[in-house]
Amino acid sequence: MNIKNAMAGRDLQALRAAVAGRVFVPGQACYDQARQAWNLAVDQRPAVVVEAGSAADVAQAVRYARARGMRIAPQGTGHGAEPLEPLDGAMLLRTTRMRKVRIDPAARTARAEAGAVWADVTVPAGQHGLAALAGTAANVGVTGYTLGGGLGWLARRYGLAANSVIAVKLVTPDGDLVRVDADREPDLFWAVRGGGGVGVVTALEMRLYPVRDLYAGDLFFPIQRAAEVLHAWRDWTATVPDEVTSIGHLLRFPPLPEVPEPLRGRAVAVVEAACLGDAGSGAELIGPLRRLGPERDTVAMIPAPALGQLNMDPGQPVPSQDDGAFLADFPAAAIDALVAAVGLDAGTPLASVEVRHLGGALARPAPGGGAQPSIDASYLLFAVGATPTPDLAAAVRAQVHAVKHALAPWHASYDYYNFEGTPAPASAVLPPASYRRLQQIKAAYDPDQVIISAHPAWPARP
Ligand SMILES: Cc1cc2nc3c(=O)[nH]c(=O)nc-3n(C[C@H](O)[C@H](O)[C@H](O)COP(=O)(O)OP(=O)(O)OC[C@H]3O[C@@H](n4cnc5c(N)ncnc54)[C@H](O)[C@@H]3O)c2cc1C
């Protein structure tokens, strides 16, 4: 189909008349701004961008695209845009303006529109002494994060965010606005929770947990101590209860004024930890790490919404390349391989390489869970580097893959949906049984692959 013609003249007017939100096409002022993903390295060039203002807008936009044979890429922040296929000829359907959030303190639930970011939920939930299963970065989108699983600071105690979703409002690839839950359209409900995009979500309802504050923070060490610290952290993770979720992190801060003075331009090894409970029990749990003698220690009682700062993720959009891998284990040899790849002497351009401790609730099948019912891996690797120039992009991409490759002997059988930075198929980021069920659901609801997803599942053929 000739998309240029499709978007010309009266056709475009029809789309503009049908949606209350804004519509942009190439060549028009603001098109570049509207198509920009959070990850500035991604150059997505759709035939049209629709910034939906409501669920009704989303439904209209989907019907419009369907009628013209266009594929649809739903997107909130664009944090997860890196693995998407090229969007040429497609509609980029952005939910960025749909950020309303409602907290029900009595029922301990939140309802978030599809464009909400985690801070939109965690801050009002925190006012009621409740916490959501947010990720480490407050500016990541609730929807993309949750559709890909959602692994945050309370994960070892309460599991993946996807498995705490109780209902989803979405527009099916046919353009119908439906509310799906365990009883209504259970297949769609299952697929959305961890299996990525099967329709276009307009709102999510999720459980909240009674966590007003917790004992959490970071222990900083010079990068020279990376091996010692990671070995000690790994041994410690084998001893902690499900109430503790932690990350071993090697970070290189740029020499920029916005980086606080003690860290500006430095490389450090950090243990980040969140312990549910009071200061007394938390201090006891953290004790063995504290005895290593960190140069800086921020671990203290903090309100749950402040968890969004622990991992020191960038607060502003940056161009970057990343990738990750589930690890079946992270034994001494794996730590040594990681330090050889990104420690003091490695000369790596990567800004951040982290290993997250899994297990606990993540390892147990969530009752009534979705496409990622449990995680059969003990640790999770994630590596990222900033790519301000094309030259650096190639070097960073090579390094990200080198780090992943260095830990290949310990990879689990599939990768983590949300941390897979390449356009890998869903079969590479889901358990095999989930992938097969997702293919059946795709065949029933989206046989023409109308919805573009970071990790596509190809519809099962009869
Ligand atoms: C700094 C940073 C920190 C992160 N921390 C964590 C973390 O702690 N834990 C974790 O699990 N992940 C984490 N991630 C990964 C993150 O969860 C994924 O990148 C996720 O896809 C981001 O969701 P988004 O909505 O912000 O991004 P988007 O790029 O807007 O969305 C990603 C994908 O989700 C789908 N999607 C989005 N909105 C809709 C919709 N309305 N309907 C249907 N499908 C939709 C689409 O397939 C889209 O391509 C982090 C990423 C970054 C950049």
The ligand as an SDF file (V2000), in Angstrom:
LIG
                    3D

 53 58  0  0  0  0  0  0  0  0999 V2000
   16.3910    3.2630   32.8100 C   0  0  0  0  0  0  0  0  0  0  0  0
   15.6160    1.9790   32.6880 C   0  0  0  0  0  0  0  0  0  0  0  0
   15.3390    1.2280   33.8240 C   0  0  0  0  0  0  0  0  0  0  0  0
   14.6070    0.0490   33.7300 C   0  0  0  0  0  0  0  0  0  0  0  0
   14.3560   -0.6790   34.8540 N   0  0  0  0  0  0  0  0  0  0  0  0
   13.6240   -1.8160   34.7690 C   0  0  0  0  0  0  0  0  0  0  0  0
   13.3380   -2.5970   35.9160 C   0  0  0  0  0  0  0  0  0  0  0  0
   13.7220   -2.2600   37.0340 O   0  0  0  0  0  0  0  0  0  0  0  0
   12.6380   -3.7390   35.7560 N   0  0  0  0  0  0  0  0  0  0  0  0
   12.1480   -4.1330   34.5480 C   0  0  0  0  0  0  0  0  0  0  0  0
   11.4720   -5.1500   34.4730 O   0  0  0  0  0  0  0  0  0  0  0  0
   12.4090   -3.4200   33.4360 N   0  0  0  0  0  0  0  0  0  0  0  0
   13.1320   -2.2810   33.5240 C   0  0  0  0  0  0  0  0  0  0  0  0
   13.4280   -1.5730   32.4000 N   0  0  0  0  0  0  0  0  0  0  0  0
   12.9780   -2.0770   31.0990 C   0  0  0  0  0  0  0  0  0  0  0  0
   11.5790   -1.5480   30.8180 C   0  0  0  0  0  0  0  0  0  0  0  0
   10.6550   -2.2070   31.6330 O   0  0  0  0  0  0  0  0  0  0  0  0
   11.2350   -1.7950   29.3480 C   0  0  0  0  0  0  0  0  0  0  0  0
   12.0880   -1.0120   28.5390 O   0  0  0  0  0  0  0  0  0  0  0  0
    9.7910   -1.4640   29.0640 C   0  0  0  0  0  0  0  0  0  0  0  0
    9.4680   -1.9090   27.7710 O   0  0  0  0  0  0  0  0  0  0  0  0
    9.5350    0.0190   29.1940 C   0  0  0  0  0  0  0  0  0  0  0  0
    8.1710    0.2860   29.1330 O   0  0  0  0  0  0  0  0  0  0  0  0
    7.6760    1.7270   28.6410 P   0  0  0  0  0  0  0  0  0  0  0  0
    6.2010    1.6810   28.6020 O   0  0  0  0  0  0  0  0  0  0  0  0
    8.3450    2.7770   29.4370 O   0  0  0  0  0  0  0  0  0  0  0  0
    8.3210    1.7590   27.1880 O   0  0  0  0  0  0  0  0  0  0  0  0
    7.6890    1.7910   25.7370 P   0  0  0  0  0  0  0  0  0  0  0  0
    8.8470    1.7840   24.8050 O   0  0  0  0  0  0  0  0  0  0  0  0
    6.7310    2.8930   25.6240 O   0  0  0  0  0  0  0  0  0  0  0  0
    6.9060    0.4260   25.6170 O   0  0  0  0  0  0  0  0  0  0  0  0
    7.6250   -0.7720   25.4450 C   0  0  0  0  0  0  0  0  0  0  0  0
    6.7520   -1.7720   24.6990 C   0  0  0  0  0  0  0  0  0  0  0  0
    5.6390   -2.0970   25.5310 O   0  0  0  0  0  0  0  0  0  0  0  0
    4.4910   -2.2830   24.7180 C   0  0  0  0  0  0  0  0  0  0  0  0
    3.5080   -1.2530   25.0560 N   0  0  0  0  0  0  0  0  0  0  0  0
    3.7080   -0.0490   25.6150 C   0  0  0  0  0  0  0  0  0  0  0  0
    2.5280    0.5900   25.7960 N   0  0  0  0  0  0  0  0  0  0  0  0
    1.5790   -0.2450   25.3120 C   0  0  0  0  0  0  0  0  0  0  0  0
    0.1670   -0.1790   25.2100 C   0  0  0  0  0  0  0  0  0  0  0  0
   -0.5310    0.8760   25.6320 N   0  0  0  0  0  0  0  0  0  0  0  0
   -0.4890   -1.2310   24.6960 N   0  0  0  0  0  0  0  0  0  0  0  0
    0.1670   -2.3230   24.2400 C   0  0  0  0  0  0  0  0  0  0  0  0
    1.5020   -2.4380   24.3060 N   0  0  0  0  0  0  0  0  0  0  0  0
    2.2060   -1.4160   24.8470 C   0  0  0  0  0  0  0  0  0  0  0  0
    4.9270   -2.1340   23.2700 C   0  0  0  0  0  0  0  0  0  0  0  0
    5.2740   -3.4170   22.7500 O   0  0  0  0  0  0  0  0  0  0  0  0
    6.1440   -1.2600   23.4120 C   0  0  0  0  0  0  0  0  0  0  0  0
    7.0370   -1.4140   22.3150 O   0  0  0  0  0  0  0  0  0  0  0  0
   14.1490   -0.3940   32.4680 C   0  0  0  0  0  0  0  0  0  0  0  0
   14.4310    0.3510   31.3240 C   0  0  0  0  0  0  0  0  0  0  0  0
   15.1630    1.5250   31.4160 C   0  0  0  0  0  0  0  0  0  0  0  0
   15.4560    2.3090   30.1690 C   0  0  0  0  0  0  0  0  0  0  0  0
  1  2  1  0
  2  3  1  0
  2 52  2  0
  3  4  2  0
  4  5  1  0
  4 50  1  0
  5  6  2  0
  6  7  1  0
  6 13  1  0
  7  8  2  0
  7  9  1  0
  9 10  1  0
 10 11  2  0
 10 12  1  0
 12 13  2  0
 13 14  1  0
 14 15  1  0
 14 50  1  0
 15 16  1  0
 16 17  1  0
 16 18  1  0
 18 19  1  0
 18 20  1  0
 20 21  1  0
 20 22  1  0
 22 23  1  0
 23 24  1  0
 24 25  2  0
 24 26  1  0
 24 27  1  0
 27 28  1  0
 28 29  2  0
 28 30  1  0
 28 31  1  0
 31 32  1  0
 32 33  1  0
 33 34  1  0
 33 48  1  0
 34 35  1  0
 35 36  1  0
 35 46  1  0
 36 37  1  0
 36 45  1  0
 37 38  2  0
 38 39  1  0
 39 40  1  0
 39 45  2  0
 40 41  1  0
 40 42  2  0
 42 43  1  0
 43 44  2  0
 44 45  1  0
 46 47  1  0
 46 48  1  0
 48 49  1  0
 50 51  2  0
 51 52  1  0
 52 53  1  0
M  END
$$$$
